[in-house]
Amino acid sequence: MTDPNNVSILTEQVAAASRWVEPLQAEIGKVIIGQQYLVSRLIVGLLANGHVLLEGVPGLAKTLSVRTLAYAMKAQFSRIQFTPDLLPADVVGTLIYNPKDGVFVTRKGPVFANVVLADEINRAPAKVQSALLEAMQERQVTLGDETHILPKPFLVLATENPVDQEGTYPLPEAQVDRFMLKLKVGYPSPAEERLILDRMASTQPIADVNPVVSLEEIMEVRKLVDQIYMSDAVRDYIVKIVYATRKPEGARLEKLKGLIRYGASPRATIALALAARAWAFLEGRAFVVPDDIKTIGPDVLRHRVLLSYEAEAEEIDSEQIVAKVFDAVPVP
Protein backbone atom coordinates (compact mmCIF):
# COMPACT_ATOMS: atom_id res chain seq x y z
CA MET A 1 0.00 0.00 0.00
CA THR A 2 1.31 3.44 -0.94
CA ASP A 3 2.21 5.72 1.95
CA PRO A 4 -0.15 8.74 1.85
CA ASN A 5 2.80 10.94 2.83
CA ASN A 6 4.41 10.17 -0.52
CA VAL A 7 1.40 11.26 -2.56
CA SER A 8 2.94 14.65 -3.40
CA ILE A 9 6.07 12.96 -4.74
CA LEU A 10 3.93 10.48 -6.65
CA THR A 11 1.88 13.34 -8.13
CA GLU A 12 5.04 14.76 -9.71
CA GLN A 13 5.89 11.32 -11.10
CA VAL A 14 2.38 10.98 -12.54
CA ALA A 15 2.67 14.37 -14.26
CA ALA A 16 6.00 13.38 -15.79
CA ALA A 17 4.93 9.88 -16.81
CA SER A 18 1.63 10.95 -18.39
CA ARG A 19 3.17 13.31 -20.95
CA TRP A 20 2.48 10.82 -23.74
CA VAL A 21 -1.25 10.58 -22.98
CA GLU A 22 -2.28 13.82 -24.73
CA PRO A 23 -0.11 13.11 -27.82
CA LEU A 24 -1.61 9.62 -27.95
CA GLN A 25 -5.15 11.02 -27.82
CA ALA A 26 -4.25 13.61 -30.46
CA GLU A 27 -2.80 10.94 -32.74
CA ILE A 28 -5.92 8.81 -32.38
CA GLY A 29 -7.96 11.98 -33.03
CA LYS A 30 -6.42 12.18 -36.51
CA VAL A 31 -8.57 9.20 -37.42
CA ILE A 32 -11.32 8.96 -34.81
CA ILE A 33 -13.67 11.94 -34.48
CA GLY A 34 -15.37 12.33 -31.13
CA GLN A 35 -15.75 9.08 -29.15
CA GLN A 36 -13.80 10.51 -26.19
CA TYR A 37 -15.54 8.00 -23.94
CA LEU A 38 -14.30 5.10 -26.09
CA VAL A 39 -10.74 6.38 -26.44
CA SER A 40 -10.30 7.17 -22.72
CA ARG A 41 -11.55 3.71 -21.70
CA LEU A 42 -9.25 2.00 -24.18
CA ILE A 43 -6.33 3.81 -22.54
CA VAL A 44 -7.63 2.77 -19.10
CA GLY A 45 -7.58 -0.86 -20.23
CA LEU A 46 -4.07 -0.41 -21.57
CA LEU A 47 -2.81 1.10 -18.30
CA ALA A 48 -4.65 -1.34 -16.04
CA ASN A 49 -3.66 -4.45 -18.02
CA GLY A 50 -7.31 -5.26 -18.69
CA HIS A 51 -9.12 -6.52 -21.76
CA VAL A 52 -11.91 -4.39 -23.21
CA LEU A 53 -15.16 -5.42 -24.89
CA LEU A 54 -16.83 -2.89 -27.21
CA GLU A 55 -20.50 -3.30 -28.02
CA GLY A 56 -22.33 -1.28 -30.63
CA VAL A 57 -24.02 -1.44 -33.99
CA PRO A 58 -21.78 -1.67 -37.10
CA GLY A 59 -20.22 1.52 -38.43
CA LEU A 60 -19.29 3.25 -35.16
CA ALA A 61 -15.48 3.02 -35.67
CA LYS A 62 -14.97 0.32 -33.02
CA THR A 63 -12.54 -1.68 -35.15
CA LEU A 64 -10.85 1.45 -36.45
CA SER A 65 -10.32 2.77 -32.92
CA VAL A 66 -8.59 -0.41 -31.78
CA ARG A 67 -6.35 -0.59 -34.84
CA THR A 68 -5.43 3.09 -34.51
CA LEU A 69 -4.50 2.64 -30.83
CA ALA A 70 -2.21 -0.27 -31.70
CA TYR A 71 -0.44 1.70 -34.45
CA ALA A 72 0.04 4.68 -32.12
CA MET A 73 1.92 2.63 -29.51
CA LYS A 74 4.42 0.68 -31.62
CA ALA A 75 2.64 -2.57 -30.76
CA GLN A 76 2.54 -5.85 -32.61
CA PHE A 77 -1.04 -5.91 -33.86
CA SER A 78 -3.17 -8.87 -34.87
CA ARG A 79 -6.75 -8.99 -36.09
CA ILE A 80 -8.98 -12.04 -35.91
CA GLN A 81 -12.27 -11.94 -37.78
CA PHE A 82 -14.65 -14.16 -35.82
CA THR A 83 -17.03 -16.16 -38.02
CA PRO A 84 -19.33 -19.16 -37.38
CA ASP A 85 -16.86 -21.56 -39.05
CA LEU A 86 -13.78 -20.36 -37.11
CA LEU A 87 -11.83 -23.08 -35.25
CA PRO A 88 -9.87 -22.79 -31.97
CA ALA A 89 -6.64 -23.51 -33.86
CA ASP A 90 -7.32 -20.46 -36.04
CA VAL A 91 -7.01 -18.35 -32.86
CA VAL A 92 -4.32 -19.90 -30.64
CA GLY A 93 -2.42 -22.04 -33.14
CA THR A 94 -1.78 -25.77 -33.39
CA LEU A 95 0.82 -28.51 -33.78
CA ILE A 96 1.67 -29.57 -37.33
CA TYR A 97 3.34 -32.92 -38.03
CA ASN A 98 6.51 -32.72 -40.08
CA PRO A 99 6.89 -36.12 -41.82
CA LYS A 100 10.45 -35.35 -42.90
CA ASP A 101 11.75 -34.99 -39.33
CA GLY A 102 9.04 -37.06 -37.68
CA VAL A 103 8.23 -34.36 -35.14
CA PHE A 104 5.39 -31.95 -34.41
CA VAL A 105 6.13 -28.28 -35.11
CA THR A 106 4.39 -25.50 -33.24
CA ARG A 107 2.47 -23.06 -35.40
CA LYS A 108 1.48 -20.07 -33.30
CA GLY A 109 -1.83 -18.39 -33.98
CA PRO A 110 -2.68 -14.68 -34.30
CA VAL A 111 -3.28 -14.43 -30.55
CA PHE A 112 0.51 -14.09 -30.16
CA ALA A 113 0.60 -10.30 -30.42
CA ASN A 114 0.57 -7.27 -28.11
CA VAL A 115 -2.84 -6.03 -29.21
CA VAL A 116 -5.31 -8.61 -30.47
CA LEU A 117 -8.45 -7.30 -32.14
CA ALA A 118 -11.18 -9.92 -31.79
CA ASP A 119 -13.54 -8.49 -34.38
CA GLU A 120 -17.24 -9.37 -34.03
CA ILE A 121 -16.33 -11.83 -31.31
CA ASN A 122 -19.91 -12.95 -30.76
CA ARG A 123 -20.26 -14.32 -34.28
CA ALA A 124 -18.25 -17.44 -33.38
CA PRO A 125 -19.60 -20.37 -31.32
CA ALA A 126 -18.67 -21.14 -27.71
CA LYS A 127 -15.99 -23.68 -28.68
CA VAL A 128 -13.94 -20.91 -30.27
CA GLN A 129 -14.63 -18.49 -27.41
CA SER A 130 -13.21 -21.00 -24.93
CA ALA A 131 -9.90 -20.99 -26.82
CA LEU A 132 -9.31 -17.46 -25.53
CA LEU A 133 -9.93 -18.19 -21.83
CA GLU A 134 -6.39 -19.26 -20.92
CA ALA A 135 -4.83 -16.52 -23.04
CA MET A 136 -6.92 -13.75 -21.48
CA GLN A 137 -6.46 -14.80 -17.85
CA GLU A 138 -3.04 -16.46 -17.62
CA ARG A 139 -1.46 -14.64 -20.58
CA GLN A 140 -0.27 -17.96 -21.95
CA VAL A 141 -1.32 -20.61 -24.48
CA THR A 142 -0.92 -24.37 -24.13
CA LEU A 143 -0.38 -26.31 -27.35
CA GLY A 144 0.01 -30.03 -26.80
CA ASP A 145 2.17 -30.48 -23.70
CA GLU A 146 4.02 -27.17 -24.10
CA THR A 147 3.01 -23.81 -22.65
CA HIS A 148 3.90 -20.61 -24.51
CA ILE A 149 4.00 -17.23 -22.77
CA LEU A 150 2.28 -14.41 -24.64
CA PRO A 151 4.15 -11.14 -25.32
CA LYS A 152 3.98 -8.23 -22.88
CA PRO A 153 1.85 -6.21 -22.86
CA PHE A 154 -0.96 -8.45 -24.06
CA LEU A 155 -4.38 -6.94 -24.59
CA VAL A 156 -7.54 -8.36 -26.15
CA LEU A 157 -9.77 -5.61 -27.51
CA ALA A 158 -12.95 -7.22 -28.79
CA THR A 159 -15.89 -5.81 -30.69
CA GLU A 160 -19.36 -7.30 -30.68
CA ASN A 161 -22.68 -6.50 -32.24
CA PRO A 162 -25.80 -6.32 -30.06
CA VAL A 163 -27.04 -9.85 -29.33
CA ASP A 164 -30.40 -9.19 -30.94
CA GLN A 165 -28.75 -9.00 -34.36
CA GLU A 166 -28.90 -12.01 -36.65
CA GLY A 167 -25.96 -14.41 -36.63
CA THR A 168 -24.69 -13.60 -33.11
CA TYR A 169 -24.06 -15.90 -30.14
CA PRO A 170 -24.18 -14.85 -26.47
CA LEU A 171 -20.65 -14.92 -25.02
CA PRO A 172 -20.04 -17.49 -22.25
CA GLU A 173 -20.17 -15.94 -18.77
CA ALA A 174 -16.64 -17.16 -18.00
CA GLN A 175 -15.27 -15.24 -20.95
CA VAL A 176 -17.33 -12.10 -20.39
CA ASP A 177 -16.00 -11.94 -16.83
CA ARG A 178 -12.43 -11.85 -18.16
CA PHE A 179 -13.04 -8.48 -19.81
CA MET A 180 -12.16 -5.71 -17.39
CA LEU A 181 -14.41 -3.20 -19.17
CA LYS A 182 -17.44 -3.47 -21.38
CA LEU A 183 -18.16 -0.29 -23.32
CA LYS A 184 -21.46 0.64 -24.88
CA VAL A 185 -20.52 2.62 -27.99
CA GLY A 186 -23.22 4.98 -29.19
CA TYR A 187 -23.87 7.18 -32.21
CA PRO A 188 -21.93 10.45 -32.63
CA SER A 189 -23.57 13.82 -32.13
CA PRO A 190 -24.78 15.74 -35.22
CA ALA A 191 -21.75 18.05 -35.02
CA GLU A 192 -19.36 15.10 -34.79
CA GLU A 193 -21.11 13.34 -37.65
CA ARG A 194 -20.69 16.42 -39.83
CA LEU A 195 -16.94 16.34 -39.11
CA ILE A 196 -16.91 12.64 -39.96
CA LEU A 197 -18.60 13.45 -43.26
CA ASP A 198 -16.12 16.23 -44.07
CA ARG A 199 -13.08 14.13 -43.25
CA MET A 200 -14.01 10.59 -44.23
CA ALA A 201 -16.16 11.01 -47.37
CA SER A 202 -13.16 10.58 -49.64
CA THR A 203 -11.57 7.88 -51.76
CA GLN A 204 -8.15 8.82 -50.36
CA PRO A 205 -6.57 6.81 -47.51
CA ILE A 206 -7.12 7.90 -43.91
CA ALA A 207 -4.32 9.94 -42.35
CA ASP A 208 -1.28 7.94 -41.22
CA VAL A 209 -0.88 7.35 -37.49
CA ASN A 210 2.57 7.92 -35.99
CA PRO A 211 3.80 5.93 -32.98
CA VAL A 212 3.97 8.19 -29.91
CA VAL A 213 4.62 5.76 -27.06
CA SER A 214 6.68 2.59 -26.80
CA LEU A 215 5.74 -0.68 -25.13
CA GLU A 216 8.55 -0.18 -22.62
CA GLU A 217 7.05 3.16 -21.54
CA ILE A 218 3.67 1.56 -21.06
CA MET A 219 5.10 -1.20 -18.88
CA GLU A 220 6.88 1.40 -16.74
CA VAL A 221 3.72 3.48 -16.38
CA ARG A 222 1.83 0.38 -15.24
CA LYS A 223 4.22 0.10 -12.30
CA LEU A 224 3.42 3.71 -11.40
CA VAL A 225 -0.34 3.12 -11.73
CA ASP A 226 -0.03 0.30 -9.18
CA GLN A 227 1.34 2.85 -6.69
CA ILE A 228 -1.62 5.26 -7.00
CA TYR A 229 -2.86 5.78 -3.43
CA MET A 230 -6.19 4.26 -2.47
CA SER A 231 -7.47 4.94 1.05
CA ASP A 232 -9.14 2.31 3.22
CA ALA A 233 -12.44 4.18 2.86
CA VAL A 234 -12.30 3.93 -0.94
CA ARG A 235 -11.33 0.24 -0.75
CA ASP A 236 -14.30 -0.43 1.53
CA TYR A 237 -16.52 1.50 -0.91
CA ILE A 238 -15.44 -0.77 -3.77
CA VAL A 239 -16.23 -3.88 -1.73
CA LYS A 240 -19.64 -2.55 -0.70
CA ILE A 241 -20.51 -1.73 -4.31
CA VAL A 242 -19.61 -5.20 -5.57
CA TYR A 243 -21.22 -6.96 -2.60
CA ALA A 244 -24.46 -5.03 -3.18
CA THR A 245 -24.74 -6.70 -6.61
CA ARG A 246 -24.80 -10.07 -4.84
CA LYS A 247 -26.84 -9.20 -1.73
CA PRO A 248 -28.83 -6.10 -2.66
CA GLU A 249 -30.95 -6.33 0.48
CA GLY A 250 -27.80 -5.48 2.48
CA ALA A 251 -27.80 -2.07 0.78
CA ARG A 252 -31.53 -1.59 1.35
CA LEU A 253 -32.27 -2.61 -2.21
CA GLU A 254 -34.79 -5.34 -1.44
CA LYS A 255 -36.61 -4.69 -4.72
CA LEU A 256 -33.56 -5.85 -6.66
CA LYS A 257 -33.26 -9.20 -4.89
CA GLY A 258 -35.47 -11.05 -7.35
CA LEU A 259 -33.98 -9.32 -10.37
CA ILE A 260 -30.34 -10.43 -10.00
CA ARG A 261 -29.46 -14.04 -10.77
CA TYR A 262 -25.72 -13.68 -10.14
CA GLY A 263 -23.78 -10.68 -8.89
CA ALA A 264 -20.26 -9.56 -9.73
CA SER A 265 -17.36 -11.86 -8.88
CA PRO A 266 -14.23 -11.00 -6.85
CA ARG A 267 -12.55 -10.44 -10.21
CA ALA A 268 -14.82 -7.40 -10.53
CA THR A 269 -13.53 -6.05 -7.20
CA ILE A 270 -9.95 -6.28 -8.43
CA ALA A 271 -10.83 -4.85 -11.85
CA LEU A 272 -12.67 -1.89 -10.31
CA ALA A 273 -9.67 -1.00 -8.15
CA LEU A 274 -7.22 -1.27 -11.07
CA ALA A 275 -9.44 0.68 -13.45
CA ALA A 276 -10.01 3.41 -10.84
CA ARG A 277 -6.27 3.80 -10.37
CA ALA A 278 -5.78 4.08 -14.13
CA TRP A 279 -8.56 6.67 -14.34
CA ALA A 280 -6.97 8.70 -11.54
CA PHE A 281 -3.69 8.58 -13.48
CA LEU A 282 -5.41 9.94 -16.60
CA GLU A 283 -6.88 12.71 -14.46
CA GLY A 284 -3.36 13.62 -13.29
CA ARG A 285 -3.86 12.50 -9.69
CA ALA A 286 -1.79 10.19 -7.53
CA PHE A 287 -4.78 9.14 -5.42
CA VAL A 288 -8.21 7.63 -6.06
CA VAL A 289 -11.39 9.47 -5.03
CA PRO A 290 -14.92 7.99 -4.85
CA ASP A 291 -15.89 9.82 -8.05
CA ASP A 292 -13.33 7.68 -9.90
CA ILE A 293 -15.21 4.57 -8.76
CA LYS A 294 -18.55 6.05 -9.86
CA THR A 295 -17.12 7.13 -13.23
CA ILE A 296 -15.49 3.86 -14.24
CA GLY A 297 -17.71 1.53 -12.20
CA PRO A 298 -20.53 1.04 -14.75
CA ASP A 299 -18.00 -0.06 -17.38
CA VAL A 300 -16.59 -2.65 -14.96
CA LEU A 301 -19.92 -3.99 -13.67
CA ARG A 302 -22.47 -3.81 -16.50
CA HIS A 303 -21.45 -7.17 -17.98
CA ARG A 304 -20.93 -8.92 -14.64
CA VAL A 305 -24.46 -8.60 -13.27
CA LEU A 306 -26.58 -11.44 -14.65
CA LEU A 307 -30.30 -10.81 -14.56
CA SER A 308 -33.15 -13.13 -13.67
CA TYR A 309 -36.03 -14.04 -15.97
CA GLU A 310 -38.17 -11.68 -13.92
CA ALA A 311 -35.89 -8.74 -14.77
CA GLU A 312 -35.96 -9.66 -18.46
CA ALA A 313 -39.75 -9.89 -18.35
CA GLU A 314 -39.91 -6.43 -16.83
CA GLU A 315 -37.41 -5.16 -19.45
CA ILE A 316 -34.89 -4.15 -16.79
CA ASP A 317 -31.27 -4.23 -17.93
CA SER A 318 -28.01 -4.43 -16.01
CA GLU A 319 -27.34 -0.72 -16.59
CA GLN A 320 -30.37 0.14 -14.45
CA ILE A 321 -29.38 -2.35 -11.75
CA VAL A 322 -25.83 -0.96 -11.51
CA ALA A 323 -27.13 2.62 -11.41
CA LYS A 324 -29.46 1.76 -8.50
CA VAL A 325 -26.57 0.13 -6.64
CA PHE A 326 -24.38 3.22 -6.99
CA ASP A 327 -27.27 5.42 -5.87
CA ALA A 328 -27.90 3.29 -2.77
CA VAL A 329 -24.38 2.65 -1.45
CA PRO A 330 -23.21 5.64 0.65
CA VAL A 331 -20.21 7.52 -0.75
CA PRO A 332 -17.36 7.82 1.80
C-alpha positions as CSV (number, residue, x, y, z in Angstrom):
1,M,0.0,0.0,0.0
2,T,1.3,3.4,-0.9
3,D,2.2,5.7,2.0
4,P,-0.2,8.7,1.9
5,N,2.8,10.9,2.8
6,N,4.4,10.2,-0.5
7,V,1.4,11.3,-2.6
8,S,2.9,14.7,-3.4
9,I,6.1,13.0,-4.7
10,L,3.9,10.5,-6.6
11,T,1.9,13.3,-8.1
12,E,5.0,14.8,-9.7
13,Q,5.9,11.3,-11.1
14,V,2.4,11.0,-12.5
15,A,2.7,14.4,-14.3
16,A,6.0,13.4,-15.8
17,A,4.9,9.9,-16.8
18,S,1.6,11.0,-18.4
19,R,3.2,13.3,-21.0
20,W,2.5,10.8,-23.7
21,V,-1.3,10.6,-23.0
22,E,-2.3,13.8,-24.7
23,P,-0.1,13.1,-27.8
24,L,-1.6,9.6,-28.0
25,Q,-5.2,11.0,-27.8
26,A,-4.2,13.6,-30.5
27,E,-2.8,10.9,-32.7
28,I,-5.9,8.8,-32.4
29,G,-8.0,12.0,-33.0
30,K,-6.4,12.2,-36.5
31,V,-8.6,9.2,-37.4
32,I,-11.3,9.0,-34.8
33,I,-13.7,11.9,-34.5
34,G,-15.4,12.3,-31.1
35,Q,-15.8,9.1,-29.2
36,Q,-13.8,10.5,-26.2
37,Y,-15.5,8.0,-23.9
38,L,-14.3,5.1,-26.1
39,V,-10.7,6.4,-26.4
40,S,-10.3,7.2,-22.7
41,R,-11.6,3.7,-21.7
42,L,-9.3,2.0,-24.2
43,I,-6.3,3.8,-22.5
44,V,-7.6,2.8,-19.1
45,G,-7.6,-0.9,-20.2
46,L,-4.1,-0.4,-21.6
47,L,-2.8,1.1,-18.3
48,A,-4.6,-1.3,-16.0
49,N,-3.7,-4.4,-18.0
50,G,-7.3,-5.3,-18.7
51,H,-9.1,-6.5,-21.8
52,V,-11.9,-4.4,-23.2
53,L,-15.2,-5.4,-24.9
54,L,-16.8,-2.9,-27.2
55,E,-20.5,-3.3,-28.0
56,G,-22.3,-1.3,-30.6
57,V,-24.0,-1.4,-34.0
58,P,-21.8,-1.7,-37.1
59,G,-20.2,1.5,-38.4
60,L,-19.3,3.2,-35.2
61,A,-15.5,3.0,-35.7
62,K,-15.0,0.3,-33.0
63,T,-12.5,-1.7,-35.2
64,L,-10.8,1.4,-36.5
65,S,-10.3,2.8,-32.9
66,V,-8.6,-0.4,-31.8
67,R,-6.4,-0.6,-34.8
68,T,-5.4,3.1,-34.5
69,L,-4.5,2.6,-30.8
70,A,-2.2,-0.3,-31.7
71,Y,-0.4,1.7,-34.5
72,A,0.0,4.7,-32.1
73,M,1.9,2.6,-29.5
74,K,4.4,0.7,-31.6
75,A,2.6,-2.6,-30.8
76,Q,2.5,-5.8,-32.6
77,F,-1.0,-5.9,-33.9
78,S,-3.2,-8.9,-34.9
79,R,-6.7,-9.0,-36.1
80,I,-9.0,-12.0,-35.9
81,Q,-12.3,-11.9,-37.8
82,F,-14.6,-14.2,-35.8
83,T,-17.0,-16.2,-38.0
84,P,-19.3,-19.2,-37.4
85,D,-16.9,-21.6,-39.1
86,L,-13.8,-20.4,-37.1
87,L,-11.8,-23.1,-35.3
88,P,-9.9,-22.8,-32.0
89,A,-6.6,-23.5,-33.9
90,D,-7.3,-20.5,-36.0
91,V,-7.0,-18.3,-32.9
92,V,-4.3,-19.9,-30.6
93,G,-2.4,-22.0,-33.1
94,T,-1.8,-25.8,-33.4
95,L,0.8,-28.5,-33.8
96,I,1.7,-29.6,-37.3
97,Y,3.3,-32.9,-38.0
98,N,6.5,-32.7,-40.1
99,P,6.9,-36.1,-41.8
100,K,10.4,-35.3,-42.9
101,D,11.7,-35.0,-39.3
102,G,9.0,-37.1,-37.7
103,V,8.2,-34.4,-35.1
104,F,5.4,-32.0,-34.4
105,V,6.1,-28.3,-35.1
106,T,4.4,-25.5,-33.2
107,R,2.5,-23.1,-35.4
108,K,1.5,-20.1,-33.3
109,G,-1.8,-18.4,-34.0
110,P,-2.7,-14.7,-34.3
111,V,-3.3,-14.4,-30.5
112,F,0.5,-14.1,-30.2
113,A,0.6,-10.3,-30.4
114,N,0.6,-7.3,-28.1
115,V,-2.8,-6.0,-29.2
116,V,-5.3,-8.6,-30.5
117,L,-8.4,-7.3,-32.1
118,A,-11.2,-9.9,-31.8
119,D,-13.5,-8.5,-34.4
120,E,-17.2,-9.4,-34.0
121,I,-16.3,-11.8,-31.3
122,N,-19.9,-13.0,-30.8
123,R,-20.3,-14.3,-34.3
124,A,-18.2,-17.4,-33.4
125,P,-19.6,-20.4,-31.3
126,A,-18.7,-21.1,-27.7
127,K,-16.0,-23.7,-28.7
128,V,-13.9,-20.9,-30.3
129,Q,-14.6,-18.5,-27.4
130,S,-13.2,-21.0,-24.9
131,A,-9.9,-21.0,-26.8
132,L,-9.3,-17.5,-25.5
133,L,-9.9,-18.2,-21.8
134,E,-6.4,-19.3,-20.9
135,A,-4.8,-16.5,-23.0
136,M,-6.9,-13.7,-21.5
137,Q,-6.5,-14.8,-17.9
138,E,-3.0,-16.5,-17.6
139,R,-1.5,-14.6,-20.6
140,Q,-0.3,-18.0,-21.9
141,V,-1.3,-20.6,-24.5
142,T,-0.9,-24.4,-24.1
143,L,-0.4,-26.3,-27.4
144,G,0.0,-30.0,-26.8
145,D,2.2,-30.5,-23.7
146,E,4.0,-27.2,-24.1
147,T,3.0,-23.8,-22.6
148,H,3.9,-20.6,-24.5
149,I,4.0,-17.2,-22.8
150,L,2.3,-14.4,-24.6
151,P,4.1,-11.1,-25.3
152,K,4.0,-8.2,-22.9
153,P,1.8,-6.2,-22.9
154,F,-1.0,-8.5,-24.1
155,L,-4.4,-6.9,-24.6
156,V,-7.5,-8.4,-26.2
157,L,-9.8,-5.6,-27.5
158,A,-13.0,-7.2,-28.8
159,T,-15.9,-5.8,-30.7
160,E,-19.4,-7.3,-30.7
161,N,-22.7,-6.5,-32.2
162,P,-25.8,-6.3,-30.1
163,V,-27.0,-9.9,-29.3
164,D,-30.4,-9.2,-30.9
165,Q,-28.8,-9.0,-34.4
166,E,-28.9,-12.0,-36.6
167,G,-26.0,-14.4,-36.6
168,T,-24.7,-13.6,-33.1
169,Y,-24.1,-15.9,-30.1
170,P,-24.2,-14.9,-26.5
171,L,-20.7,-14.9,-25.0
172,P,-20.0,-17.5,-22.3
173,E,-20.2,-15.9,-18.8
174,A,-16.6,-17.2,-18.0
175,Q,-15.3,-15.2,-20.9
176,V,-17.3,-12.1,-20.4
177,D,-16.0,-11.9,-16.8
178,R,-12.4,-11.8,-18.2
179,F,-13.0,-8.5,-19.8
180,M,-12.2,-5.7,-17.4
181,L,-14.4,-3.2,-19.2
182,K,-17.4,-3.5,-21.4
183,L,-18.2,-0.3,-23.3
184,K,-21.5,0.6,-24.9
185,V,-20.5,2.6,-28.0
186,G,-23.2,5.0,-29.2
187,Y,-23.9,7.2,-32.2
188,P,-21.9,10.5,-32.6
189,S,-23.6,13.8,-32.1
190,P,-24.8,15.7,-35.2
191,A,-21.7,18.1,-35.0
192,E,-19.4,15.1,-34.8
193,E,-21.1,13.3,-37.6
194,R,-20.7,16.4,-39.8
195,L,-16.9,16.3,-39.1
196,I,-16.9,12.6,-40.0
197,L,-18.6,13.5,-43.3
198,D,-16.1,16.2,-44.1
199,R,-13.1,14.1,-43.2
200,M,-14.0,10.6,-44.2
201,A,-16.2,11.0,-47.4
202,S,-13.2,10.6,-49.6
203,T,-11.6,7.9,-51.8
204,Q,-8.1,8.8,-50.4
205,P,-6.6,6.8,-47.5
206,I,-7.1,7.9,-43.9
207,A,-4.3,9.9,-42.3
208,D,-1.3,7.9,-41.2
209,V,-0.9,7.4,-37.5
210,N,2.6,7.9,-36.0
211,P,3.8,5.9,-33.0
212,V,4.0,8.2,-29.9
213,V,4.6,5.8,-27.1
214,S,6.7,2.6,-26.8
215,L,5.7,-0.7,-25.1
216,E,8.6,-0.2,-22.6
217,E,7.1,3.2,-21.5
218,I,3.7,1.6,-21.1
219,M,5.1,-1.2,-18.9
220,E,6.9,1.4,-16.7
221,V,3.7,3.5,-16.4
222,R,1.8,0.4,-15.2
223,K,4.2,0.1,-12.3
224,L,3.4,3.7,-11.4
225,V,-0.3,3.1,-11.7
226,D,0.0,0.3,-9.2
227,Q,1.3,2.8,-6.7
228,I,-1.6,5.3,-7.0
229,Y,-2.9,5.8,-3.4
230,M,-6.2,4.3,-2.5
231,S,-7.5,4.9,1.0
232,D,-9.1,2.3,3.2
233,A,-12.4,4.2,2.9
234,V,-12.3,3.9,-0.9
235,R,-11.3,0.2,-0.8
236,D,-14.3,-0.4,1.5
237,Y,-16.5,1.5,-0.9
238,I,-15.4,-0.8,-3.8
239,V,-16.2,-3.9,-1.7
240,K,-19.6,-2.5,-0.7
241,I,-20.5,-1.7,-4.3
242,V,-19.6,-5.2,-5.6
243,Y,-21.2,-7.0,-2.6
244,A,-24.5,-5.0,-3.2
245,T,-24.7,-6.7,-6.6
246,R,-24.8,-10.1,-4.8
247,K,-26.8,-9.2,-1.7
248,P,-28.8,-6.1,-2.7
249,E,-31.0,-6.3,0.5
250,G,-27.8,-5.5,2.5
251,A,-27.8,-2.1,0.8
252,R,-31.5,-1.6,1.3
253,L,-32.3,-2.6,-2.2
254,E,-34.8,-5.3,-1.4
255,K,-36.6,-4.7,-4.7
256,L,-33.6,-5.8,-6.7
257,K,-33.3,-9.2,-4.9
258,G,-35.5,-11.0,-7.3
259,L,-34.0,-9.3,-10.4
260,I,-30.3,-10.4,-10.0
261,R,-29.5,-14.0,-10.8
262,Y,-25.7,-13.7,-10.1
263,G,-23.8,-10.7,-8.9
264,A,-20.3,-9.6,-9.7
265,S,-17.4,-11.9,-8.9
266,P,-14.2,-11.0,-6.9
267,R,-12.6,-10.4,-10.2
268,A,-14.8,-7.4,-10.5
269,T,-13.5,-6.1,-7.2
270,I,-10.0,-6.3,-8.4
271,A,-10.8,-4.9,-11.8
272,L,-12.7,-1.9,-10.3
273,A,-9.7,-1.0,-8.2
274,L,-7.2,-1.3,-11.1
275,A,-9.4,0.7,-13.5
276,A,-10.0,3.4,-10.8
277,R,-6.3,3.8,-10.4
278,A,-5.8,4.1,-14.1
279,W,-8.6,6.7,-14.3
280,A,-7.0,8.7,-11.5
281,F,-3.7,8.6,-13.5
282,L,-5.4,9.9,-16.6
283,E,-6.9,12.7,-14.5
284,G,-3.4,13.6,-13.3
285,R,-3.9,12.5,-9.7
286,A,-1.8,10.2,-7.5
287,F,-4.8,9.1,-5.4
288,V,-8.2,7.6,-6.1
289,V,-11.4,9.5,-5.0
290,P,-14.9,8.0,-4.8
291,D,-15.9,9.8,-8.1
292,D,-13.3,7.7,-9.9
293,I,-15.2,4.6,-8.8
294,K,-18.5,6.1,-9.9
295,T,-17.1,7.1,-13.2
296,I,-15.5,3.9,-14.2
297,G,-17.7,1.5,-12.2
298,P,-20.5,1.0,-14.7
299,D,-18.0,-0.1,-17.4
300,V,-16.6,-2.6,-15.0
301,L,-19.9,-4.0,-13.7
302,R,-22.5,-3.8,-16.5
303,H,-21.5,-7.2,-18.0
304,R,-20.9,-8.9,-14.6
305,V,-24.5,-8.6,-13.3
306,L,-26.6,-11.4,-14.6
307,L,-30.3,-10.8,-14.6
308,S,-33.1,-13.1,-13.7
309,Y,-36.0,-14.0,-16.0
310,E,-38.2,-11.7,-13.9
311,A,-35.9,-8.7,-14.8
312,E,-36.0,-9.7,-18.5
313,A,-39.7,-9.9,-18.4
314,E,-39.9,-6.4,-16.8
315,E,-37.4,-5.2,-19.5
316,I,-34.9,-4.1,-16.8
317,D,-31.3,-4.2,-17.9
318,S,-28.0,-4.4,-16.0
319,E,-27.3,-0.7,-16.6
320,Q,-30.4,0.1,-14.5
321,I,-29.4,-2.3,-11.8
322,V,-25.8,-1.0,-11.5
323,A,-27.1,2.6,-11.4
324,K,-29.5,1.8,-8.5
325,V,-26.6,0.1,-6.6
326,F,-24.4,3.2,-7.0
327,D,-27.3,5.4,-5.9
328,A,-27.9,3.3,-2.8
329,V,-24.4,2.7,-1.5
330,P,-23.2,5.6,0.7
331,V,-20.2,7.5,-0.7
332,P,-17.4,7.8,1.8
